[in-house]
């Protein structure tokens, strides 16, 4: 993978079509910077969709871990509701 290009917003404005094509077609992320600080990154839709999918999977893993911890906690050993009852109440 080549180094990610960094450009200033005013440079991108001058060559917007070129910048978008490099990202969309060439799959090259571009970082916008100003005064030596990274401000934002422009990525292709394909990369964005992959990122969304990965974030959702990570959120799911975190939720599962938290649920497992809560179930293992002795203070949470009160009344359990059977899955069948929940399914019937929700009409699933």
ABEGO torsion letter per residue (X at the ends): XBBBBBBBAAAAAAAAAAAAAAAAAAGBBBBBBBGGBBABBBBBAAAAAAAAAAAAAAAAAAAAAAAAAAAABAAAABBBBBAAAAAAAAGX
